[in-house]
Amino acid sequence: MSDCHTEEEKTVAESIVELSGNRAPKRSAEDRTRLDRRTRMPSPSQTKFQRRMTQEAKVGETMDITPNKDGGVLKTITKLANDSEKPFPGDVVYVHYTGKFEDGTVFDSSRKNNEPFRFNLCSGQVIKGWDIAVQTMAAGEVCDVVIQPEYAYGAGGSPPRIPANAVLAFNIELIRFTGEDISPECDGTIYKKVIQAGQRYKEPGECAVVEVHAVGFKTSPETDKFFDKDLTYVLGEGVLEGLPPGVDKALKRMTKGEKARVTLRGPWTYKENAPEGVNPKEVVKFELFLTGFDDAKHIWEMDEEQKFFAAESVKARGNHFFNLQNYDLAVQKYESVVSMLEHDRNVTCDEMKKKWFDLRLLGHLNSAICQLKRNEFTKAMDHCDKVLEHEPNNIKGLFRKGEAYMGRRDFPEAIKMYNRVLELDAKNSNAKNRLQKCKVLHDQELAKQKQRFAKMFVQPTKPEVKDAAQTASVAAE
């Protein structure tokens, strides 16, 4: 379930979502990928159902729109839409509604605050009758819907406002709909809109080799297309094929045979490697057709030994990219190692648990190197902290944390880290050299501060030290 609602939208949504007493819990990005997608992905029967409703729709005619024709949801169109395109399960839909009981009493309306209600279609966020009705609508359409209790709140109702076995009537206007927000932070930087449903439950594994036809464009594939290729590559390595990173994120949420359109912004669009005619960080769109992929297992399908060997393989791939100085892909691989081996509660063999632990720590240490190379000093420090949490005297963790402090120009803390390394290993030449360099920079900084204060100047923002990335430990492990 997506939880990207504003406070005002949550207020408007209360009668539709909270009255059901069945609000879905927040889920992690991994949960949404593995579980929620299965309820959101339209089946071929759902697609046929939408087409049938499109062909039969007439103003003023009442239709039974339940899939099994049991009379549970009756729909009467009062205003036709200009467009015929309908939302797919998982899409974010915006509606106005007025809800009434059989006697005509209004129990809620989004129009009282003139604030449209937003929800993810077929994601368990609203009563079942709503999901059935809204997926038959097009943007601009207005309809009346009568919903029987088994498609609403049932025998239990939703006290105190909805009584038991209540038949509910809604006037619904579909204002607009967008693709599903599949960005990791749920911030609208990756939207995915299904064009053609694929095979349910047939999604690629984390390291699968995928076959995809990708078309990139700015506004329309007919007018400003800049990319059009059939590709076969390891999922997660699309940047090597000229794709922005958001395409791989989208493909992980697609099924075999699915066609989808994705809109990419911010960190998920092109960076400095943008193709001709596309500016770095410019919003781009891709139409993707996932034609196939190999049978590589998902992580959650593997046993403990299989996960370990899969993580070793991913680490080796990370080392390959590190040696090529492709730190973006390298850190992606190393962080995947950490993620794959993060939960070891079910590992019963002590020897295997130790292997998991050691490889997971290597994943953190190598991730820290890459983040230093990328001048992502805070992220590097986070990885070092994960290592030091378990091994407080880990020399590499301490040294790389010192490098991160150095990059942030926090010289006193960096000096502490280098001194701690030398306490544990008095002959560590890297720590000696960096400590000397750090002390010189610290003295220079203090002298500049003294001079500025003497002249009553406001202290400016400190520039970053770039050489922290350049002098980070020289090799991944």
C-alpha angles and dihedrals in degrees: 000000000000114000100190097127125135118232091255091052091050090053093052091045096056098097093047100041110020097041089063089066085219106099111161116237124246112269135201122248089256091052092049090050096048104032116016093050089066092062094040098048111098116235122220088256090056090051091051089047090056092048091050092051090050092054096046101042115123131161113258096010117121115222134187101231099180111118092236095040097238096143093248095128120031119187130195118184114221097175128023122222123239091227128058098205113114131197122261126222108280094032119126108243129194117207143167115217144174118202123205139176121234091269091058097256111148112228098176144352135184088211094070088076094026087233118133117230116238128200142150111260117242093000099116093258096118138028116292094248091059093054090050094048102042095051088061092055132089125213110282094023120130122197144166115234128192113199125195120220095259088061093041127035099325128205093331096054116192108275137246097016105029115050125213118284092007120174107216131202123202135186105208131187117190104214100179143318136213135192122280115281102238098165113130092238093041088236101133096257092123121037120179123196119188114226098172126014119238133203111307116246091008101117126144122261120246094264099029124140104241132201113210140161107219127191118185124197143150104229108345134011088222097055112028108018113160101170132040118158145137106230139188115189146129110285109253094032099081092123087073087061094050096264126134115245094252092069091067090049089054095046090055087061096049133088132222111285094015123138118202142166118224130193116207129200140164115358093003099060127071121305123189091324094069116147121247112292094022122098121220111266091012116146109256136179132214133194108210130193111190101205098173151325139196124267097259108153125247115245091246089057094056129091120231095270093047091050091052095051091044089053091049089053091050091049090053089052088051091052089052092055092042090056088051088052090241093139095168093062093036094056090046089057095044093048088050088056089055092048094048093053099034098106112053100156091112095049102107102176111087092210092053092044089055090050090051091049095049094047092046091053090049088053090055094045093049091045088054091054091051094048090051089052088051092049089243093138099165091052090048090052091051091057091048090051090054089056095044091048088069100025110029091181097049101137096204092048091050094046094049091047087054088052090052091052088048091054090051090049091241091141099170091056092044090053089053091053094048091047090051090053091051091050088059097037113019092185096055101130095189091057092046093052094045092046090054092047091047093052091051092051091046092052090049091050092050091049091051091048091050090051093048094049090048089058092044091241122154111250109252126220112283118245117233121255105242096189092072088076092042094052099041116128107301103232144036116234 
